[in-house]
Amino acid sequence: MWPGGRGRGRAAVASGRLPFDVPRSMAAVEASRPDVPFDTADPLFRFGHGLSLQEHGAQ
C-alpha cells in the first residue's frame, strides 16, 4: 500500500523519465554544444532514464 492509502486497496508505483542527458562533470557541460541535443560524452544518466508512474489496485 502507498502511505496514506488508508486501506483502499490501491498502490501507486512511482516513475518518470529524464527529458535530457545528465552530464557526469562540469567539464562535460563545458564541452557540450548548446545547439546539439544529447551530445554529452559518457553522461551520468541518458535521456529517457528513469521510472514509470502507474496505479495498481489490490487483487
Buried (B, 14 or more C-beta within 10 A) or exposed (E): EEEEEEEEEEEBEEEEEEEEBEBBEEEBEEEBEEEEEEEBEEBEBBBEEEEEEEEEEEE
